[in-house]
C-alpha cells in the first residue's frame, strides 16, 4: 500500500489531498489541471511542503507525474569552501 498523505479533514475539509475509502483522490482534477512547473512549486514550497518525501513520491506517482520526482528531490550541490 502506498504511503499517501492523509489531511486532517476537521481543519481542511476541501484539501486537494483528500481521498475516498478506496484511496482515490477526490479532487483529482485540481492536480491534473496544473503544469509540471506549478506542481513542483506546490510540492516544494506550497501546500505539499508539509508532506514527507515518501508521501510526495506516492502522490506524484498516483497522479501520473512520477517523472517529476527526480526533479523535486534533486541533490543540492554546495560550492567548495
PyMOL Python script that loads the backbone (N, CA, C, O; Angstrom):
from pymol import cmd

cmd.read_pdbstr("""\
ATOM      1  N   UNK A   1       0.842  -1.188   0.000  1.00  0.00           N
ATOM      2  CA  UNK A   1       0.000   0.000   0.000  1.00  0.00           C
ATOM      3  C   UNK A   1       0.883   1.246   0.000  1.00  0.00           C
ATOM      4  O   UNK A   1       1.877   1.308   0.723  1.00  0.00           O
ATOM      5  N   UNK A   2       0.522   2.220  -0.800  1.00  0.00           N
ATOM      6  CA  UNK A   2       1.285   3.459  -0.902  1.00  0.00           C
ATOM      7  C   UNK A   2       1.110   4.311   0.335  1.00  0.00           C
ATOM      8  O   UNK A   2       0.096   4.230   1.029  1.00  0.00           O
ATOM      9  N   UNK A   3       2.088   5.106   0.594  1.00  0.00           N
ATOM     10  CA  UNK A   3       2.113   5.968   1.766  1.00  0.00           C
ATOM     11  C   UNK A   3       1.564   7.346   1.403  1.00  0.00           C
ATOM     12  O   UNK A   3       2.327   8.302   1.266  1.00  0.00           O
ATOM     13  N   UNK A   4       0.253   7.449   1.248  1.00  0.00           N
ATOM     14  CA  UNK A   4      -0.366   8.715   0.891  1.00  0.00           C
ATOM     15  C   UNK A   4      -0.570   9.585   2.123  1.00  0.00           C
ATOM     16  O   UNK A   4      -0.784   9.085   3.228  1.00  0.00           O
ATOM     17  N   UNK A   5      -0.502  10.883   1.912  1.00  0.00           N
ATOM     18  CA  UNK A   5      -0.768  11.853   2.963  1.00  0.00           C
ATOM     19  C   UNK A   5      -2.267  11.863   3.264  1.00  0.00           C
ATOM     20  O   UNK A   5      -3.094  11.864   2.352  1.00  0.00           O
ATOM     21  N   UNK A   6      -2.600  11.872   4.545  1.00  0.00           N
ATOM     22  CA  UNK A   6      -3.999  11.941   4.968  1.00  0.00           C
ATOM     23  C   UNK A   6      -4.228  13.267   5.684  1.00  0.00           C
ATOM     24  O   UNK A   6      -3.807  13.426   6.830  1.00  0.00           O
ATOM     25  N   UNK A   7      -4.887  14.218   5.029  1.00  0.00           N
ATOM     26  CA  UNK A   7      -5.103  15.529   5.657  1.00  0.00           C
ATOM     27  C   UNK A   7      -6.095  15.433   6.812  1.00  0.00           C
ATOM     28  O   UNK A   7      -6.935  14.534   6.861  1.00  0.00           O
ATOM     29  N   UNK A   8      -5.977  16.374   7.731  1.00  0.00           N
ATOM     30  CA  UNK A   8      -6.926  16.468   8.834  1.00  0.00           C
ATOM     31  C   UNK A   8      -8.178  17.157   8.300  1.00  0.00           C
ATOM     32  O   UNK A   8      -8.179  18.370   8.088  1.00  0.00           O
ATOM     33  N   UNK A   9      -9.230  16.397   8.086  1.00  0.00           N
ATOM     34  CA  UNK A   9     -10.443  16.939   7.475  1.00  0.00           C
ATOM     35  C   UNK A   9     -11.243  17.826   8.424  1.00  0.00           C
ATOM     36  O   UNK A   9     -12.152  18.531   7.985  1.00  0.00           O
ATOM     37  N   UNK A  10     -10.923  17.801   9.707  1.00  0.00           N
ATOM     38  CA  UNK A  10     -11.574  18.722  10.641  1.00  0.00           C
ATOM     39  C   UNK A  10     -11.053  20.142  10.431  1.00  0.00           C
ATOM     40  O   UNK A  10     -11.763  21.115  10.686  1.00  0.00           O
ATOM     41  N   UNK A  11      -9.820  20.253   9.969  1.00  0.00           N
ATOM     42  CA  UNK A  11      -9.207  21.561   9.731  1.00  0.00           C
ATOM     43  C   UNK A  11      -9.407  22.000   8.286  1.00  0.00           C
ATOM     44  O   UNK A  11      -9.740  23.156   8.027  1.00  0.00           O
ATOM     45  N   UNK A  12      -9.206  21.082   7.347  1.00  0.00           N
ATOM     46  CA  UNK A  12      -9.263  21.422   5.924  1.00  0.00           C
ATOM     47  C   UNK A  12     -10.105  20.402   5.166  1.00  0.00           C
ATOM     48  O   UNK A  12      -9.578  19.443   4.602  1.00  0.00           O
ATOM     49  N   UNK A  13     -11.395  20.615   5.158  1.00  0.00           N
ATOM     50  CA  UNK A  13     -12.324  19.699   4.508  1.00  0.00           C
ATOM     51  C   UNK A  13     -12.139  19.664   2.999  1.00  0.00           C
ATOM     52  O   UNK A  13     -12.411  18.644   2.367  1.00  0.00           O
ATOM     53  N   UNK A  14     -11.679  20.766   2.413  1.00  0.00           N
ATOM     54  CA  UNK A  14     -11.511  20.853   0.964  1.00  0.00           C
ATOM     55  C   UNK A  14     -10.072  20.605   0.512  1.00  0.00           C
ATOM     56  O   UNK A  14      -9.677  21.067  -0.558  1.00  0.00           O
ATOM     57  N   UNK A  15      -9.297  19.896   1.296  1.00  0.00           N
ATOM     58  CA  UNK A  15      -7.900  19.636   0.942  1.00  0.00           C
ATOM     59  C   UNK A  15      -7.814  18.901  -0.395  1.00  0.00           C
ATOM     60  O   UNK A  15      -8.557  17.946  -0.622  1.00  0.00           O
ATOM     61  N   UNK A  16      -6.914  19.335  -1.282  1.00  0.00           N
ATOM     62  CA  UNK A  16      -6.747  18.628  -2.552  1.00  0.00           C
ATOM     63  C   UNK A  16      -6.102  17.253  -2.376  1.00  0.00           C
ATOM     64  O   UNK A  16      -5.990  16.501  -3.344  1.00  0.00           O
ATOM     65  N   UNK A  17      -5.679  16.915  -1.162  1.00  0.00           N
ATOM     66  CA  UNK A  17      -5.090  15.607  -0.881  1.00  0.00           C
ATOM     67  C   UNK A  17      -6.121  14.589  -0.375  1.00  0.00           C
ATOM     68  O   UNK A  17      -5.775  13.434  -0.129  1.00  0.00           O
ATOM     69  N   UNK A  18      -7.378  15.004  -0.220  1.00  0.00           N
ATOM     70  CA  UNK A  18      -8.413  14.139   0.322  1.00  0.00           C
ATOM     71  C   UNK A  18      -8.669  12.946  -0.600  1.00  0.00           C
ATOM     72  O   UNK A  18      -8.752  13.087  -1.820  1.00  0.00           O
ATOM     73  N   UNK A  19      -8.792  11.770   0.016  1.00  0.00           N
ATOM     74  CA  UNK A  19      -9.034  10.526  -0.720  1.00  0.00           C
ATOM     75  C   UNK A  19     -10.304   9.856  -0.206  1.00  0.00           C
ATOM     76  O   UNK A  19     -10.716  10.060   0.936  1.00  0.00           O
ATOM     77  N   UNK A  20     -10.916   9.046  -1.081  1.00  0.00           N
ATOM     78  CA  UNK A  20     -12.117   8.331  -0.686  1.00  0.00           C
ATOM     79  C   UNK A  20     -11.731   7.014  -0.005  1.00  0.00           C
ATOM     80  O   UNK A  20     -10.553   6.750   0.239  1.00  0.00           O
ATOM     81  N   UNK A  21     -12.735   6.201   0.296  1.00  0.00           N
ATOM     82  CA  UNK A  21     -12.498   4.939   1.006  1.00  0.00           C
ATOM     83  C   UNK A  21     -11.670   3.939   0.191  1.00  0.00           C
ATOM     84  O   UNK A  21     -11.115   2.995   0.753  1.00  0.00           O
ATOM     85  N   UNK A  22     -11.584   4.137  -1.118  1.00  0.00           N
ATOM     86  CA  UNK A  22     -10.772   3.268  -1.978  1.00  0.00           C
ATOM     87  C   UNK A  22      -9.407   3.886  -2.273  1.00  0.00           C
ATOM     88  O   UNK A  22      -8.684   3.421  -3.153  1.00  0.00           O
ATOM     89  N   UNK A  23      -9.064   4.933  -1.532  1.00  0.00           N
ATOM     90  CA  UNK A  23      -7.785   5.638  -1.649  1.00  0.00           C
ATOM     91  C   UNK A  23      -7.616   6.363  -2.983  1.00  0.00           C
ATOM     92  O   UNK A  23      -6.489   6.564  -3.436  1.00  0.00           O
ATOM     93  N   UNK A  24      -8.712   6.754  -3.612  1.00  0.00           N
ATOM     94  CA  UNK A  24      -8.677   7.532  -4.858  1.00  0.00           C
ATOM     95  C   UNK A  24      -8.817   9.013  -4.511  1.00  0.00           C
ATOM     96  O   UNK A  24      -9.608   9.388  -3.645  1.00  0.00           O
ATOM     97  N   UNK A  25      -8.041   9.846  -5.197  1.00  0.00           N
ATOM     98  CA  UNK A  25      -8.138  11.293  -4.973  1.00  0.00           C
ATOM     99  C   UNK A  25      -9.528  11.800  -5.314  1.00  0.00           C
ATOM    100  O   UNK A  25     -10.062  11.481  -6.376  1.00  0.00           O
ATOM    101  N   UNK A  26     -10.109  12.572  -4.439  1.00  0.00           N
ATOM    102  CA  UNK A  26     -11.431  13.139  -4.684  1.00  0.00           C
ATOM    103  C   UNK A  26     -11.331  14.341  -5.617  1.00  0.00           C
ATOM    104  O   UNK A  26     -12.165  14.509  -6.506  1.00  0.00           O
ATOM    105  N   UNK A  27     -10.324  15.169  -5.420  1.00  0.00           N
ATOM    106  CA  UNK A  27     -10.149  16.378  -6.245  1.00  0.00           C
ATOM    107  C   UNK A  27      -9.025  16.183  -7.254  1.00  0.00           C
ATOM    108  O   UNK A  27      -8.142  17.032  -7.375  1.00  0.00           O
ATOM    109  N   UNK A  28      -9.054  15.081  -7.969  1.00  0.00           N
ATOM    110  CA  UNK A  28      -8.016  14.746  -8.945  1.00  0.00           C
ATOM    111  C   UNK A  28      -7.847  15.840 -10.009  1.00  0.00           C
ATOM    112  O   UNK A  28      -6.729  16.112 -10.446  1.00  0.00           O
ATOM    113  N   UNK A  29      -8.940  16.456 -10.416  1.00  0.00           N
ATOM    114  CA  UNK A  29      -8.864  17.493 -11.455  1.00  0.00           C
ATOM    115  C   UNK A  29      -8.021  18.685 -10.999  1.00  0.00           C
ATOM    116  O   UNK A  29      -7.401  19.359 -11.822  1.00  0.00           O
ATOM    117  N   UNK A  30      -7.999  18.942  -9.695  1.00  0.00           N
ATOM    118  CA  UNK A  30      -7.157  20.018  -9.168  1.00  0.00           C
ATOM    119  C   UNK A  30      -5.707  19.802  -9.583  1.00  0.00           C
ATOM    120  O   UNK A  30      -5.021  20.744  -9.980  1.00  0.00           O
ATOM    121  N   UNK A  31      -5.241  18.551  -9.489  1.00  0.00           N
ATOM    122  CA  UNK A  31      -3.858  18.227  -9.797  1.00  0.00           C
ATOM    123  C   UNK A  31      -3.623  18.105 -11.291  1.00  0.00           C
ATOM    124  O   UNK A  31      -2.571  18.502 -11.791  1.00  0.00           O
ATOM    125  N   UNK A  32      -4.579  17.569 -11.993  1.00  0.00           N
ATOM    126  CA  UNK A  32      -4.396  17.333 -13.422  1.00  0.00           C
ATOM    127  C   UNK A  32      -4.378  18.640 -14.220  1.00  0.00           C
ATOM    128  O   UNK A  32      -3.818  18.686 -15.315  1.00  0.00           O
ATOM    129  N   UNK A  33      -4.978  19.688 -13.687  1.00  0.00           N
ATOM    130  CA  UNK A  33      -5.015  20.986 -14.360  1.00  0.00           C
ATOM    131  C   UNK A  33      -3.726  21.792 -14.183  1.00  0.00           C
ATOM    132  O   UNK A  33      -3.566  22.845 -14.800  1.00  0.00           O
ATOM    133  N   UNK A  34      -2.806  21.303 -13.342  1.00  0.00           N
ATOM    134  CA  UNK A  34      -1.564  22.026 -13.051  1.00  0.00           C
ATOM    135  C   UNK A  34      -0.460  21.630 -14.027  1.00  0.00           C
ATOM    136  O   UNK A  34      -0.383  20.481 -14.463  1.00  0.00           O
ATOM    137  N   UNK A  35       0.382  22.587 -14.360  1.00  0.00           N
ATOM    138  CA  UNK A  35       1.563  22.294 -15.178  1.00  0.00           C
ATOM    139  C   UNK A  35       2.618  21.626 -14.293  1.00  0.00           C
ATOM    140  O   UNK A  35       2.515  21.647 -13.066  1.00  0.00           O
ATOM    141  N   UNK A  36       3.621  21.038 -14.923  1.00  0.00           N
ATOM    142  CA  UNK A  36       4.708  20.417 -14.167  1.00  0.00           C
ATOM    143  C   UNK A  36       5.397  21.438 -13.267  1.00  0.00           C
ATOM    144  O   UNK A  36       5.704  21.147 -12.111  1.00  0.00           O
ATOM    145  N   UNK A  37       5.635  22.616 -13.792  1.00  0.00           N
ATOM    146  CA  UNK A  37       6.301  23.671 -13.019  1.00  0.00           C
ATOM    147  C   UNK A  37       5.473  24.058 -11.786  1.00  0.00           C
ATOM    148  O   UNK A  37       6.014  24.236 -10.695  1.00  0.00           O
ATOM    149  N   UNK A  38       4.169  24.183 -11.974  1.00  0.00           N
ATOM    150  CA  UNK A  38       3.284  24.520 -10.846  1.00  0.00           C
ATOM    151  C   UNK A  38       3.285  23.417  -9.796  1.00  0.00           C
ATOM    152  O   UNK A  38       3.303  23.691  -8.596  1.00  0.00           O
ATOM    153  N   UNK A  39       3.264  22.173 -10.255  1.00  0.00           N
ATOM    154  CA  UNK A  39       3.294  21.056  -9.303  1.00  0.00           C
ATOM    155  C   UNK A  39       4.583  21.035  -8.500  1.00  0.00           C
ATOM    156  O   UNK A  39       4.561  20.776  -7.297  1.00  0.00           O
ATOM    157  N   UNK A  40       5.697  21.303  -9.150  1.00  0.00           N
ATOM    158  CA  UNK A  40       6.968  21.341  -8.429  1.00  0.00           C
ATOM    159  C   UNK A  40       6.962  22.432  -7.364  1.00  0.00           C
ATOM    160  O   UNK A  40       7.451  22.220  -6.254  1.00  0.00           O
ATOM    161  N   UNK A  41       6.413  23.590  -7.693  1.00  0.00           N
ATOM    162  CA  UNK A  41       6.334  24.674  -6.711  1.00  0.00           C
ATOM    163  C   UNK A  41       5.385  24.307  -5.564  1.00  0.00           C
ATOM    164  O   UNK A  41       5.692  24.556  -4.398  1.00  0.00           O
ATOM    165  N   UNK A  42       4.242  23.718  -5.895  1.00  0.00           N
ATOM    166  CA  UNK A  42       3.281  23.332  -4.860  1.00  0.00           C
ATOM    167  C   UNK A  42       3.850  22.285  -3.911  1.00  0.00           C
ATOM    168  O   UNK A  42       3.643  22.357  -2.700  1.00  0.00           O
ATOM    169  N   UNK A  43       4.562  21.319  -4.460  1.00  0.00           N
ATOM    170  CA  UNK A  43       5.099  20.249  -3.631  1.00  0.00           C
ATOM    171  C   UNK A  43       6.355  20.670  -2.872  1.00  0.00           C
ATOM    172  O   UNK A  43       6.627  20.150  -1.790  1.00  0.00           O
ATOM    173  N   UNK A  44       7.111  21.592  -3.421  1.00  0.00           N
ATOM    174  CA  UNK A  44       8.350  22.025  -2.771  1.00  0.00           C
ATOM    175  C   UNK A  44       8.183  23.163  -1.786  1.00  0.00           C
ATOM    176  O   UNK A  44       8.800  23.163  -0.720  1.00  0.00           O
ATOM    177  N   UNK A  45       7.345  24.140  -2.140  1.00  0.00           N
ATOM    178  CA  UNK A  45       7.216  25.347  -1.311  1.00  0.00           C
ATOM    179  C   UNK A  45       5.786  25.668  -0.911  1.00  0.00           C
ATOM    180  O   UNK A  45       5.558  26.520  -0.051  1.00  0.00           O
ATOM    181  N   UNK A  46       4.823  24.997  -1.524  1.00  0.00           N
ATOM    182  CA  UNK A  46       3.418  25.305  -1.256  1.00  0.00           C
ATOM    183  C   UNK A  46       2.764  24.290  -0.332  1.00  0.00           C
ATOM    184  O   UNK A  46       3.342  23.870   0.670  1.00  0.00           O
ATOM    185  N   UNK A  47       1.547  23.907  -0.694  1.00  0.00           N
ATOM    186  CA  UNK A  47       0.762  23.023   0.173  1.00  0.00           C
ATOM    187  C   UNK A  47       1.380  21.646   0.361  1.00  0.00           C
ATOM    188  O   UNK A  47       1.058  20.954   1.327  1.00  0.00           O
ATOM    189  N   UNK A  48       2.257  21.239  -0.539  1.00  0.00           N
ATOM    190  CA  UNK A  48       2.897  19.944  -0.409  1.00  0.00           C
ATOM    191  C   UNK A  48       4.151  19.952   0.439  1.00  0.00           C
ATOM    192  O   UNK A  48       4.720  18.895   0.709  1.00  0.00           O
ATOM    193  N   UNK A  49       4.584  21.108   0.858  1.00  0.00           N
ATOM    194  CA  UNK A  49       5.831  21.199   1.630  1.00  0.00           C
ATOM    195  C   UNK A  49       5.709  20.504   2.986  1.00  0.00           C
ATOM    196  O   UNK A  49       6.724  20.128   3.571  1.00  0.00           O
ATOM    197  N   UNK A  50       4.502  20.328   3.491  1.00  0.00           N
ATOM    198  CA  UNK A  50       4.282  19.674   4.782  1.00  0.00           C
ATOM    199  C   UNK A  50       4.353  18.150   4.678  1.00  0.00           C
ATOM    200  O   UNK A  50       4.423  17.469   5.700  1.00  0.00           O
ATOM    201  N   UNK A  51       4.335  17.613   3.474  1.00  0.00           N
ATOM    202  CA  UNK A  51       4.364  16.171   3.279  1.00  0.00           C
ATOM    203  C   UNK A  51       5.776  15.618   3.436  1.00  0.00           C
ATOM    204  O   UNK A  51       6.764  16.316   3.207  1.00  0.00           O
ATOM    205  N   UNK A  52       5.847  14.356   3.829  1.00  0.00           N
ATOM    206  CA  UNK A  52       7.148  13.690   3.871  1.00  0.00           C
ATOM    207  C   UNK A  52       7.576  13.396   2.435  1.00  0.00           C
ATOM    208  O   UNK A  52       6.758  13.460   1.517  1.00  0.00           O
ATOM    209  N   UNK A  53       8.828  13.081   2.244  1.00  0.00           N
ATOM    210  CA  UNK A  53       9.314  12.759   0.903  1.00  0.00           C
ATOM    211  C   UNK A  53       8.607  11.533   0.330  1.00  0.00           C
ATOM    212  O   UNK A  53       8.308  11.495  -0.863  1.00  0.00           O
ATOM    213  N   UNK A  54       8.338  10.539   1.161  1.00  0.00           N
ATOM    214  CA  UNK A  54       7.622   9.343   0.697  1.00  0.00           C
ATOM    215  C   UNK A  54       6.202   9.689   0.258  1.00  0.00           C
ATOM    216  O   UNK A  54       5.712   9.160  -0.739  1.00  0.00           O
ATOM    217  N   UNK A  55       5.546  10.571   0.998  1.00  0.00           N
ATOM    218  CA  UNK A  55       4.187  10.986   0.631  1.00  0.00           C
ATOM    219  C   UNK A  55       4.197  11.773  -0.678  1.00  0.00           C
ATOM    220  O   UNK A  55       3.295  11.618  -1.500  1.00  0.00           O
ATOM    221  N   UNK A  56       5.196  12.603  -0.872  1.00  0.00           N
ATOM    222  CA  UNK A  56       5.314  13.357  -2.127  1.00  0.00           C
ATOM    223  C   UNK A  56       5.528  12.409  -3.303  1.00  0.00           C
ATOM    224  O   UNK A  56       4.900  12.563  -4.351  1.00  0.00           O
ATOM    225  N   UNK A  57       6.413  11.431  -3.128  1.00  0.00           N
ATOM    226  CA  UNK A  57       6.666  10.446  -4.187  1.00  0.00           C
ATOM    227  C   UNK A  57       5.393   9.679  -4.532  1.00  0.00           C
ATOM    228  O   UNK A  57       5.063   9.513  -5.707  1.00  0.00           O
ATOM    229  N   UNK A  58       4.680   9.212  -3.507  1.00  0.00           N
ATOM    230  CA  UNK A  58       3.450   8.443  -3.727  1.00  0.00           C
ATOM    231  C   UNK A  58       2.406   9.290  -4.444  1.00  0.00           C
ATOM    232  O   UNK A  58       1.725   8.804  -5.347  1.00  0.00           O
ATOM    233  N   UNK A  59       2.278  10.540  -4.051  1.00  0.00           N
ATOM    234  CA  UNK A  59       1.281  11.419  -4.655  1.00  0.00           C
ATOM    235  C   UNK A  59       1.609  11.699  -6.118  1.00  0.00           C
ATOM    236  O   UNK A  59       0.732  11.610  -6.976  1.00  0.00           O
ATOM    237  N   UNK A  60       2.855  12.034  -6.406  1.00  0.00           N
ATOM    238  CA  UNK A  60       3.251  12.322  -7.788  1.00  0.00           C
ATOM    239  C   UNK A  60       3.087  11.084  -8.675  1.00  0.00           C
ATOM    240  O   UNK A  60       2.673  11.199  -9.829  1.00  0.00           O
ATOM    241  N   UNK A  61       3.401   9.937  -8.156  1.00  0.00           N
ATOM    242  CA  UNK A  61       3.216   8.700  -8.925  1.00  0.00           C
ATOM    243  C   UNK A  61       1.735   8.448  -9.185  1.00  0.00           C
ATOM    244  O   UNK A  61       1.352   8.042 -10.282  1.00  0.00           O
ATOM    245  N   UNK A  62       0.916   8.688  -8.185  1.00  0.00           N
ATOM    246  CA  UNK A  62      -0.522   8.453  -8.307  1.00  0.00           C
ATOM    247  C   UNK A  62      -1.165   9.349  -9.367  1.00  0.00           C
ATOM    248  O   UNK A  62      -2.084   8.918 -10.064  1.00  0.00           O
ATOM    249  N   UNK A  63      -0.699  10.573  -9.493  1.00  0.00           N
ATOM    250  CA  UNK A  63      -1.301  11.473 -10.483  1.00  0.00           C
ATOM    251  C   UNK A  63      -0.602  11.392 -11.838  1.00  0.00           C
ATOM    252  O   UNK A  63      -0.860  12.202 -12.729  1.00  0.00           O
ATOM    253  N   UNK A  64       0.282  10.411 -11.984  1.00  0.00           N
ATOM    254  CA  UNK A  64       0.925  10.198 -13.272  1.00  0.00           C
ATOM    255  C   UNK A  64       2.052  11.164 -13.577  1.00  0.00           C
ATOM    256  O   UNK A  64       2.374  11.395 -14.742  1.00  0.00           O
ATOM    257  N   UNK A  65       2.650  11.725 -12.552  1.00  0.00           N
ATOM    258  CA  UNK A  65       3.740  12.684 -12.753  1.00  0.00           C
ATOM    259  C   UNK A  65       5.025  12.200 -12.082  1.00  0.00           C
ATOM    260  O   UNK A  65       5.785  13.003 -11.540  1.00  0.00           O
ATOM    261  N   UNK A  66       5.264  10.908 -12.118  1.00  0.00           N
ATOM    262  CA  UNK A  66       6.457  10.361 -11.461  1.00  0.00           C
ATOM    263  C   UNK A  66       7.754  10.897 -12.070  1.00  0.00           C
ATOM    264  O   UNK A  66       8.806  10.845 -11.433  1.00  0.00           O
ATOM    265  N   UNK A  67       7.681  11.407 -13.290  1.00  0.00           N
ATOM    266  CA  UNK A  67       8.878  11.989 -13.903  1.00  0.00           C
ATOM    267  C   UNK A  67       9.351  13.241 -13.160  1.00  0.00           C
ATOM    268  O   UNK A  67      10.475  13.692 -13.377  1.00  0.00           O
ATOM    269  N   UNK A  68       8.521  13.802 -12.296  1.00  0.00           N
ATOM    270  CA  UNK A  68       8.901  14.996 -11.537  1.00  0.00           C
ATOM    271  C   UNK A  68       9.630  14.667 -10.237  1.00  0.00           C
ATOM    272  O   UNK A  68      10.196  15.556  -9.600  1.00  0.00           O
ATOM    273  N   UNK A  69       9.617  13.409  -9.846  1.00  0.00           N
ATOM    274  CA  UNK A  69      10.210  13.023  -8.562  1.00  0.00           C
ATOM    275  C   UNK A  69      11.694  13.367  -8.514  1.00  0.00           C
ATOM    276  O   UNK A  69      12.163  13.965  -7.545  1.00  0.00           O
ATOM    277  N   UNK A  70      12.426  12.997  -9.542  1.00  0.00           N
ATOM    278  CA  UNK A  70      13.869  13.289  -9.556  1.00  0.00           C
ATOM    279  C   UNK A  70      14.127  14.785  -9.519  1.00  0.00           C
ATOM    280  O   UNK A  70      15.064  15.244  -8.866  1.00  0.00           O
ATOM    281  N   UNK A  71      13.298  15.543 -10.218  1.00  0.00           N
ATOM    282  CA  UNK A  71      13.481  16.995 -10.252  1.00  0.00           C
ATOM    283  C   UNK A  71      13.170  17.626  -8.898  1.00  0.00           C
ATOM    284  O   UNK A  71      13.839  18.571  -8.480  1.00  0.00           O
ATOM    285  N   UNK A  72      12.155  17.101  -8.215  1.00  0.00           N
ATOM    286  CA  UNK A  72      11.768  17.626  -6.907  1.00  0.00           C
ATOM    287  C   UNK A  72      12.840  17.338  -5.864  1.00  0.00           C
ATOM    288  O   UNK A  72      13.089  18.158  -4.981  1.00  0.00           O
ATOM    289  N   UNK A  73      13.467  16.182  -5.967  1.00  0.00           N
ATOM    290  CA  UNK A  73      14.465  15.779  -4.979  1.00  0.00           C
ATOM    291  C   UNK A  73      15.882  15.845  -5.524  1.00  0.00           C
ATOM    292  O   UNK A  73      16.745  15.062  -5.125  1.00  0.00           O
ATOM    293  N   UNK A  74      16.119  16.776  -6.433  1.00  0.00           N
ATOM    294  CA  UNK A  74      17.448  16.968  -6.993  1.00  0.00           C
ATOM    295  C   UNK A  74      18.430  17.267  -5.865  1.00  0.00           C
ATOM    296  O   UNK A  74      18.156  18.118  -5.019  1.00  0.00           O
ATOM    297  N   UNK A  75      19.572  16.577  -5.843  1.00  0.00           N
ATOM    298  CA  UNK A  75      20.525  16.851  -4.751  1.00  0.00           C
ATOM    299  C   UNK A  75      21.097  18.263  -4.876  1.00  0.00           C
ATOM    300  O   UNK A  75      21.390  18.741  -5.972  1.00  0.00           O
ATOM    301  N   UNK A  76      21.243  18.895  -3.754  1.00  0.00           N
ATOM    302  CA  UNK A  76      21.813  20.248  -3.728  1.00  0.00           C
ATOM    303  C   UNK A  76      23.326  20.148  -3.765  1.00  0.00           C
ATOM    304  O   UNK A  76      23.928  19.446  -2.952  1.00  0.00           O
ATOM    305  N   UNK A  77      23.926  20.834  -4.686  1.00  0.00           N
ATOM    306  CA  UNK A  77      25.385  20.811  -4.822  1.00  0.00           C
ATOM    307  C   UNK A  77      25.922  22.099  -4.224  1.00  0.00           C
ATOM    308  O   UNK A  77      25.633  23.198  -4.698  1.00  0.00           O
ATOM    309  N   UNK A  78      26.698  21.938  -3.187  1.00  0.00           N
ATOM    310  CA  UNK A  78      27.250  23.098  -2.486  1.00  0.00           C
ATOM    311  C   UNK A  78      28.628  23.430  -3.054  1.00  0.00           C
ATOM    312  O   UNK A  78      29.399  22.531  -3.389  1.00  0.00           O
ATOM    313  N   UNK A  79      28.930  24.713  -3.159  1.00  0.00           N
ATOM    314  CA  UNK A  79      30.259  25.098  -3.663  1.00  0.00           C
ATOM    315  C   UNK A  79      31.329  24.762  -2.611  1.00  0.00           C
ATOM    316  O   UNK A  79      31.034  24.711  -1.417  1.00  0.00           O
ATOM    317  N   UNK A  80      32.550  24.539  -3.054  1.00  0.00           N
ATOM    318  CA  UNK A  80      33.632  24.251  -2.078  1.00  0.00           C
ATOM    319  C   UNK A  80      33.873  25.454  -1.179  1.00  0.00           C
ATOM    320  O   UNK A  80      33.661  26.602  -1.570  1.00  0.00           O
ATOM    321  N   UNK A  81      34.312  25.166   0.008  1.00  0.00           N
ATOM    322  CA  UNK A  81      34.558  26.239   0.984  1.00  0.00           C
ATOM    323  C   UNK A  81      35.894  26.903   0.761  1.00  0.00           C
ATOM    324  O   UNK A  81      36.256  27.824   1.494  1.00  0.00           O
TER     325      UNK A  81
END
""", "prot")
cmd.dss("prot")
cmd.show_as("cartoon", "prot")
cmd.util.cbc("prot")
cmd.orient("prot")
